[in-house]
C-alpha cells in the first residue's frame, strides 16, 4: 500500500507539471523539419484500411506517408495496399516493421485484446502511438500501457471520434456553461439494432478473450462521452449482464452464413457475397488465418453479454444509469442530465421522436461511411430550467462517420494540432484508460455480484475534476 501511495503522489506531481505546460498532454507534438510524417499501421481490417488507411491517404498525403503495414494475414496485407492506394512495404512480423520502417507514428487497429502488445512495443521503440478504441481489455494490460507511456516519453492518443460530432459537442458546451447547474444524475441508454448489434456476434467481438465484451469494445465509446461530458472520473461501478438472445440461445446454428442450411428460416441470415469489399478483405483470405467474417451468431463459443446495465458513481458525486441493448428494432440513443437547476434531454435516431423511417442496414452504412450526407439537417435538444418553460435547442447534425466526428478528429490530429481545444476534445491515455476501466469494472461486478472501485484496478486515482 505504501508503494502504491508513493507512486500516486509521484504521478500527481507529473500531472501538475502537465497542466502547466503550453500544450495539452494529449496532443501530439511532431517536429519533422518540414518532412512528411512517417506512419506505420498494424492491423489491416475494415477500420484500419478504411478510416485510418484510405482516408488518411486521400486527405493528408501532403503531410504524411505510410512507410509500413503489418498484419498476421499476408493476403489481407496485399489487398490493403491496393485498397488504401499505397506502395509501402508490408510485414507479417511487427517487430521487423518497426526496425525497417522506423515510423514517427504507429497506428494500432488490431484485435482489442492485442492492442497493449503493439502500443507498448511502439512506445518503447520511440514512436508516438494512435490507437483505435478501446485502449485495451483488462486492468493488467491497462497498467502496462500506463507504465510504457511514462517511461518512453512518447505520447498515446485514443481515437475517440464521437466527442467531435456537432451534436455531442453541443451537450458538452451546455454542461460546461453550467446551463442546468451541478449535475446530480444521468440516464444514458444505447440501442444497437438487429443489423449492427448482431454483427458483433458474427465477428471476433463475440468472444470476451478477444474484445473484452461489448462493455469494453462498444461501450468504451459511451463511457468516454460520459467522462468528457461530466468532466469527472468514475469512482465505482455496479452492473448486471447476461447472454439471452444470441449464442447458445439460438434455435439452430450453422457453420457460417454462406453454407448454413437454415438460410430461409433465420432472420439473421446475412449474405456477405453481396459486399465486394468484405469478400476481398476477408473471405478471400480465410486460408491464411481461418478468420470467418460471416460466422453464425448462434454458435456455442460466444461468451459475451447481449444485455448490459451499469450504475456508475463519479468522483464528483454524479450517478449514471447506463444500458446497452444489442437486439433493438432500431439504432439510436437517448440521454438525460438532471441538474440542480434543470434538465437536458437529448437523443439521436429514435424513430417515434424524429418521425422518420430509415432502413436500419442503410442507416448503419451511412453512419460508418466518410461521405457527408444531409449536412443541413438539425436535431433537437431539450433544455428544462427549473420554474421555467422548456426550450428546444436546434443543433446542426451530420449523417456521416460517427455524426461528423471522424473527420474532425483526424483534422485535429494531422492538420491543426495547435488549434484551440477549449472543450478538451482531444483524448489522451488517461481518457482511454478511464473509459475502459468502467467496462472492466462492470464486467468484474457482473461476475462477482459486488460493486467495483476504479482505484483498485490501476494506480490512477479518480479525480472529481479532470485536469
For each residue, the residues with C-beta under 8 A, 3 or more apart:
1: 4 5
2: 5 6
3: 6 7
4: 1 7 8 459
5: 1 2 8 9
6: 2 3 9 10
7: 3 4 10 11 459
8: 4 5 11 12 459 461
9: 5 6 12 13
10: 6 7 13 14
11: 7 8 14 15 150 459 460 461
12: 8 9 15 16 461
13: 9 10 16 17
14: 10 11 17 18 150
15: 11 12 18 19 467
16: 12 13 19 20
17: 13 14 20 21
18: 14 15 21 25 467
19: 15 16 467
20: 16 17
21: 17 18 25
22:
23: 27 29 418
24: 27 421 424 426 428
25: 18 21 155 428
26: 155 157 426 427 428 429 430 431
27: 23 24 155 157 417 421 426 428
28: 105 128 130 155 157 413 417
29: 23 155 417
30: 37 104 105 128 417
31:
32: 35 36 37 104
33:
34:
35: 32
36: 32 62 63 64 65
37: 30 32 63 64 65 104 105 414
38: 64 65 67 101 102 103 104 105
39: 56 64 65 66 67 103 104 105 106 107
40: 66 67 68 69 70 97 98 101 103 105 106 107 127
41: 44 48 52 53 66 68 69 70 106 107 108 109
42: 69 70 71 94 97 106 107 108 109 110 118
43: 48 70 71 108 109 110 111 118 132
44: 41 48 49 53 69 70 71 73 76 77 79 80 109
45: 48 49 76 109 110 281
46: 49 50 277 278 281
47: 50 51 52 109 132
48: 41 43 44 45 51 52 53 80 107 109 132
49: 44 45 46 52 53 54 80 83 84 281
50: 46 47 53 54 55 370
51: 47 48 54 55 370 401 406
52: 41 47 48 49 55 56 107 109 130 132 159
53: 41 44 48 49 50 56 57 66 80 83 84 86
54: 49 50 51 57 58 83 84 85
55: 50 51 52 58 59 370 406 407 410
56: 39 52 53 59 60 61 64 66 410 414
57: 53 54 60 61 66 84 85 86
58: 54 55 61 85
59: 55 56 407 410
60: 56 57 63 64 410 414 415
61: 56 57 58 64 65
62: 36
63: 36 37 60 414 415
64: 36 37 38 39 56 60 61 105 414
65: 36 37 38 39 61 88
66: 39 40 41 53 56 57 69 84 86 88
67: 38 39 40 88 89 101 102 103
68: 40 41 88 89 90 91 97 100 101 103
69: 40 41 42 44 66 77 80 81 84 86 88 89 90 91 97
70: 40 41 42 43 44 77 90 91 92 93 94 97
71: 42 43 44 74 76 77 80 90 92
72: 92 288 289
73: 44 76 77 92 285 288 289 291
74: 71 77 78 90 92 288
75: 78 79 284 285 287 288
76: 44 45 71 73 79 80 281 282 285 288
77: 44 69 70 71 73 74 80 81 90 91 92
78: 74 75 81 82 90
79: 44 75 76 82 83 280 281 284 285
80: 44 48 49 53 69 71 76 77 83 84 90 281
81: 69 77 78 84 86 87 88 90
82: 78 79 85
83: 49 53 54 79 80 277 280 281
84: 49 53 54 57 66 69 80 81
85: 54 57 58 82
86: 53 57 66 69 81
87: 81
88: 65 66 67 68 69 81 101
89: 67 68 69 97 100 101
90: 68 69 70 71 74 77 78 80 81
91: 68 69 70 77 94 96 97 100 101
92: 70 71 72 73 74 77
93: 70 96 97
94: 42 70 91 97 98 118 121
95: 98 99 121
96: 91 93 99 100
97: 40 42 68 69 70 89 91 93 94 100 101
98: 40 94 95 101 102 103 106 121 122 125 127
99: 95 96 102
100: 68 89 91 96 97
101: 38 40 67 68 88 89 91 97 98
102: 38 67 98 99
103: 38 39 40 67 68 98 106 127
104: 30 32 37 38 39 127 128
105: 28 30 37 38 39 40 64 127 128 129 130
106: 39 40 41 42 98 103 118 122 125 127 128 129 130
107: 39 40 41 42 48 52 129 130 131
108: 41 42 43 115 118 119 122 129 130 131 132
109: 41 42 43 44 45 47 48 52 131 132
110: 42 43 45 114 115 118
111: 43 114 115 204 210 211
112: 115 134 136 137 205 210 211 212 216 217
113: 136 137 209 210 211 212
114: 110 111 117 118
115: 108 110 111 112 118 119 131 132 134 135 136 137 141
116: 119 120 136 141 142 144 145
117: 114 120 121
118: 42 43 94 106 108 110 114 115 121 122
119: 108 115 116 122 123 129 131 135 136 145 148 156
120: 116 117 123 124 144 145 148
121: 94 95 98 117 118 124 125
122: 98 106 108 118 119 125 127 129 154
123: 119 120 126 127 129 148 149 152 154 156
124: 120 121 148 151 152
125: 98 106 121 122
126: 123 152 154
127: 40 98 103 104 105 106 122 123 154
128: 28 30 104 105 106 154 155 156 157
129: 105 106 107 108 119 122 123 154 155 156 157
130: 28 52 105 106 107 108 156 157 159 413
131: 107 108 109 115 119 135 156 157 158 159 432
132: 43 47 48 52 108 109 115 158 159
133: 158 159 160 220 221 224 432 435
134: 112 115 137 212 216 217 220 432 435 436 439
135: 115 119 131 142 145 158 220 429 432 433 435 436
136: 112 113 115 116 119 141 142 145 212 436
137: 112 113 115 134 141 211 212 216 436 440
138: 141 142 212 440
139: 142 143 437 440 457 458
140: 143 144
141: 115 116 136 137 138 144 145
142: 116 135 136 138 139 145 146 433 436 437 440 457 458
143: 139 140 146 147 458 459
144: 116 120 140 141 147 148
145: 116 119 120 135 136 141 142 148 149 156 429 433
146: 142 143 149 150 429 433 458 459 460
147: 143 144 150 151
148: 119 120 123 124 144 145 151 152
149: 123 145 146 152 154 155 156 429
150: 11 14 146 147
151: 124 147 148
152: 123 124 126 148 149
153:
154: 122 123 126 127 128 129 149
155: 25 26 27 28 29 128 129 149 428 429
156: 119 123 128 129 130 131 145 149 428 429 432
157: 26 27 28 128 129 130 131 413 426 427 428 429
158: 131 132 133 135 224 427 428 429 431 432 435
159: 52 130 131 132 133 409 427
160: 133 163 221 224 409 427 431 432 435
161: 164 165 401 402 405 406 408 409
162: 165 168 221 224 225 402 403 405
163: 160 168 169 172 224 225 228 405 409 425 427
164: 161 168 169 402 404 405 406 408 409 412 425
165: 161 162 168 169 398 402 403 404 405 408
166: 169 170 395 396 397 398 403 404
167: 170 171 346 348 379 381 395 396 397 403
168: 162 163 164 165 171 172 225 229 403 405
169: 163 164 165 166 172 173 423 425
170: 166 167 173 174 381 393 395
171: 167 168 174 175 229 335 337 344 346 381
172: 163 168 169 175 176 228 229 423
173: 169 170 176 177 423
174: 170 171 177 179 180 344 381 383 393
175: 171 172 178 179 180 183 229 230 231 337 344
176: 172 173 231 423
177: 173 174
178: 175 181
179: 174 175 339 342 344 383
180: 174 175 183 337 338 339 340 341 342 343 344 383 384 385
181: 178 339 340 341 342
182: 339 340
183: 175 180 186 230 316 318 337 338 339
184: 317 318 319 338 339 340
185: 318 319 320 321 337 338
186: 183 226 230 318 319 320 321 335 336 337 338
187: 320 321 335 336
188: 222 226 320 321 322 323 333 334 335
189: 322 323 325 333 334 335
190: 218 219 222 322 323 324 325 333
191: 325 328 330 331 332 333
192: 196 197 200 218 324 325 326 327 328 331
193: 196 197 327 328 329 330 331 360 363 364
194: 197 198 267 268 327 328 329 360
195: 198 199 331 360 361 364
196: 192 193 199 200 331 360 364
197: 192 193 194 200 201 306 325 326 327 328
198: 194 195 201 202 246 268 270 297 326 327
199: 195 196 202 203
200: 192 196 197 203 205 206 211 214 217 218 304 326
201: 197 198 205 206 246 247 297 302 304 306 326
202: 198 199 206 257 270 293 294 295 296 297
203: 199 200 206 293 295
204: 111 207 210 211 291
205: 112 200 201 210 211 214 217 304
206: 200 201 202 203 211 246 247 295 297 299 301 302 303 304
207: 204 210 211 301 302 303 304
208: 211 212 213 303 304 443
209: 113 303
210: 111 112 113 204 205 207
211: 111 112 113 137 200 204 205 206 207 208 214 216 217 304
212: 112 113 134 136 137 138 208 215 216 217 436 439 440 443
213: 208 216 217 241 304 305 308 439 443
214: 200 205 211 217 218 219 304 305 306 308 324 326
215: 212 218 219 239 241 305 308 310 324 438 439 440 442 443
216: 112 134 137 211 212 213 219 220 436 439 440 443
217: 112 134 200 205 211 212 213 214 220
218: 190 192 200 214 215 221 222 324
219: 190 214 215 216 222 223 308 322 324 438 439 442
220: 133 134 135 216 217 223 224 432 435 436 438 439
221: 133 160 162 218 224 225 435
222: 188 190 218 219 225 226 322 324 333
223: 219 220 226 227 234 312 322 434 435 436 438 439
224: 133 158 160 162 163 220 221 227 228 427 431 432 434 435
225: 162 163 168 221 222 228 229
226: 186 188 222 223 229 230 312 320 322 438
227: 223 224 230 232 233 234 431 434 435 438 466
228: 163 172 224 225 231 424 425 427 431
229: 168 171 172 175 225 226 337
230: 175 183 186 226 227 314 316 318 320
231: 175 176 228 316 465 466
232: 227 314 315 316 318 462 463 464 465 466
233: 227 314 315 434 454 460 462 463 464 466
234: 223 227 237 312 313 314 315 434 437 438 441 454 462
235: 313 314 315 453 454 455 462
236: 312 313 441 451 452 453 454
237: 234 310 311 312 313 438 441 442 445 451 452 454
238: 310 311 445 450 451 452
239: 215 308 309 310 311 441 442 443 445 446
240: 308 309 310 446
241: 213 215 305 307 308 309 442 443 446
242: 305 306 307
243: 246 247 248 249 302 303 304 305 306
244: 249 306 307
245: 249 306 307 326 327
246: 198 201 206 243 249 250 297 298 302 306 326 327
247: 201 206 243 250 297 298 299 300 301 302 303 306
248: 243 298 300 302
249: 243 244 245 246 298
250: 246 247 253 296 297 298
251: 298
252: 262 265 266 298
253: 250 262 296 298 299 300
254: 257 259 260 261 262 266 296
255: 259 260 296
256: 259 260 292 294 295 296
257: 202 254 260 263 269 270 271 272 294 295 296
258: 271 272 273 294
259: 254 255 256
260: 254 255 256 257 263 266 269 296
261: 254
262: 252 253 254 265 266 269
263: 257 260 266 269
264: 269
265: 252 262
266: 252 254 260 262 263 269
267: 194
268: 194 198 297 298
269: 257 260 262 263 264 266
270: 198 202 257 294
271: 257 258 274
272: 257 258 275 278 279 282 283 293 294
273: 258 279 283
274: 271
275: 272 278 279
276: 279 280
277: 46 83 280 281
278: 46 272 275 281 282 283 293
279: 272 273 275 276 282 283 284
280: 79 83 276 277 283 284
281: 45 46 49 76 79 80 83 277 278 284 285
282: 76 272 278 279 285 286 291 293
283: 272 273 278 279 280 286 293 294
284: 75 79 279 280 281
285: 73 75 76 79 281 282 288 289 291
286: 282 283 289 290 291 292
287: 75
288: 72 73 74 75 76 285
289: 72 73 285 286
290: 286
291: 73 204 282 285 286
292: 256 286 295
293: 202 203 272 278 282 283
294: 202 256 257 258 270 272 283
295: 202 203 206 256 257 292 299
296: 202 250 253 254 255 256 257 260 299
297: 198 201 202 206 246 247 250 268 302
298: 246 247 248 249 250 251 252 253 268 302
299: 206 247 253 295 296 302
300: 247 248 253
301: 206 207 247
302: 201 206 207 243 246 247 248 297 298 299
303: 206 207 208 209 243 247
304: 200 201 205 206 207 208 211 213 214 243
305: 213 214 215 241 242 243 308 446
306: 197 201 214 242 243 244 245 246 247 326 327
307: 241 242 244 245 323 324 325 326
308: 213 214 215 219 239 240 241 305 323 324 442
309: 239 240 241 321 322 323 324
310: 215 237 238 239 240 320 321 322 323 438 442 445
311: 237 238 239 319 320 321 322
312: 223 226 234 236 237 319 320 322 438
313: 234 235 236 237 317 318 319 320
314: 230 232 233 234 235 317 318 319 320 462 464
315: 232 233 234 235 462 463 464
316: 183 230 231 232 464 465
317: 184 313 314 464
318: 183 184 185 186 230 232 313 314
319: 184 185 186 311 312 313 314
320: 185 186 187 188 226 230 310 311 312 313 314
321: 185 186 187 188 309 310 311
322: 188 189 190 219 222 223 226 309 310 311 312
323: 188 189 190 307 308 309 310
324: 190 192 214 215 218 219 222 307 308 309
325: 189 190 191 192 197 307 328
326: 192 197 198 200 201 214 245 246 306 307
327: 192 193 194 197 198 245 246 306
328: 191 192 193 194 197 325 331
329: 193 194
330: 191 193 349 350 351 360
331: 191 192 193 195 196 328 349 360 363 364 367
332: 191 347 348 349 350 351
333: 188 189 190 191 222 347 348 349
334: 188 189 345 346 347 348 350 353
335: 171 186 187 188 189 345 346 347
336: 186 187 343 344 345 346
337: 171 175 180 183 185 186 229 343 344
338: 180 183 184 185 186 343
339: 179 180 181 182 183 184 342 343 344
340: 180 181 182 184
341: 180 181 385 386
342: 179 180 181 339 383 384 385 386 388
343: 180 336 337 338 339 382 383 384
344: 171 174 175 179 180 336 337 339 381 382 383 384
345: 334 335 336 381 382 384
346: 167 171 334 335 336 381 382
347: 332 333 334 335 350 353
348: 167 332 333 334 379 397 403
349: 330 331 332 333 354 358 363
350: 330 332 334 347 353 354
351: 330 332 354 355 356 357 358
352: 355
353: 334 347 350
354: 349 350 351 379
355: 351 352
356: 351
357: 351
358: 349 351 362 363
359: 362 363
360: 193 194 195 196 330 331 363 364
361: 195 364 365
362: 358 359 365 366
363: 193 331 349 358 359 360 366 367
364: 193 195 196 331 360 361 367 368
365: 361 362 368 369
366: 362 363 369 373 399 400
367: 331 363 364 399 400 401 402 403
368: 364 365 401 402
369: 365 366 400 401
370: 50 51 55 400 401 406 407
371: 400
372: 375 398 399 400 404
373: 366 398 399 400
374: 377 397 398 399
375: 372 398
376:
377: 374 396 397 398 399
378: 394 395 396 397
379: 167 348 354 394 395 397
380: 392 393 394 395
381: 167 170 171 174 344 345 346 392 393 394 395
382: 343 344 345 346 390 391 392 393
383: 174 179 180 342 343 344 390 391 393
384: 180 342 343 344 345 388 390 391
385: 180 341 342 388 389 390 391
386: 341 342
387:
388: 342 384 385
389: 385
390: 382 383 384 385
391: 382 383 384 385
392: 380 381 382
393: 170 174 380 381 382 383
394: 378 379 380 381
395: 166 167 170 378 379 380 381
396: 166 167 377 378
397: 166 167 348 374 377 378 379 403 404
398: 165 166 372 373 374 375 377 403 404
399: 366 367 372 373 374 377 403
400: 366 367 369 370 371 372 373 403 404 406 407
401: 51 161 367 368 369 370 404 405 406 407
402: 161 162 164 165 367 368 405 406
403: 162 165 166 167 168 348 367 397 398 399 400
404: 164 165 166 372 397 398 400 401 407 408
405: 161 162 163 164 165 168 401 402 408 409
406: 51 55 161 164 370 400 401 402 409 410
407: 55 59 370 400 401 404 410 411
408: 161 164 165 404 405 411 412 425
409: 159 160 161 163 164 405 406 412 413 425
410: 55 56 59 60 406 407 413 414 415
411: 407 408 414 415 416
412: 164 408 409 415 416 417 419 421 425 426
413: 28 130 157 409 410 417 426
414: 37 56 60 63 64 410 411 417
415: 60 63 410 411 412
416: 411 412 419
417: 27 28 29 30 412 413 414
418: 23
419: 412 416
420:
421: 24 27 412 424 425 426
422:
423: 169 172 173 176
424: 24 228 421 466
425: 163 164 169 228 408 409 412 421
426: 24 26 27 157 412 413 421
427: 26 157 158 159 160 163 224 228 431 432
428: 24 25 26 27 155 156 157 158 431 432
429: 26 135 145 146 149 155 156 157 158 432 433
430: 26 433 434 460
431: 26 158 160 224 227 228 427 428 434 435
432: 131 133 134 135 156 158 160 220 224 427 428 429 435 436
433: 135 142 145 146 429 430 436 437 458 460
434: 223 224 227 233 234 430 431 437 438 454 460 462
435: 133 134 135 158 160 220 221 223 224 227 431 432 438 439
436: 134 135 136 137 142 212 216 220 223 432 433 439 440
437: 139 142 234 433 434 440 441 454 457 458 460
438: 215 219 220 223 226 227 234 237 310 312 434 435 441 442 454
439: 134 212 213 215 216 219 220 223 435 436 442 443
440: 137 138 139 142 212 215 216 436 437 443 444 457
441: 234 236 237 239 437 438 444 445 452 453 454 457
442: 215 219 237 239 241 308 310 438 439 445 446 452
443: 208 212 213 215 216 239 241 439 440 446 447
444: 440 441 447 448 452
445: 237 238 239 310 441 442 448 449 450 451 452
446: 239 240 241 305 442 443 449
447: 443 444
448: 444 445 452
449: 445 446
450: 238 445
451: 236 237 238 445
452: 236 237 238 441 442 444 445 448 456 457
453: 235 236 441 456 457
454: 233 234 235 236 237 434 437 438 441 457 460 462
455: 235 460 461 462
456: 452 453
457: 139 142 437 440 441 452 453 454
458: 139 142 143 146 433 437
459: 4 7 8 11 143 146
460: 11 146 233 430 433 434 437 454 455
461: 8 11 12 455
462: 232 233 234 235 314 315 434 454 455
463: 232 233 315 466 467
464: 232 233 314 315 316 317
465: 231 232 316
466: 227 231 232 233 424 463
467: 15 18 19 463
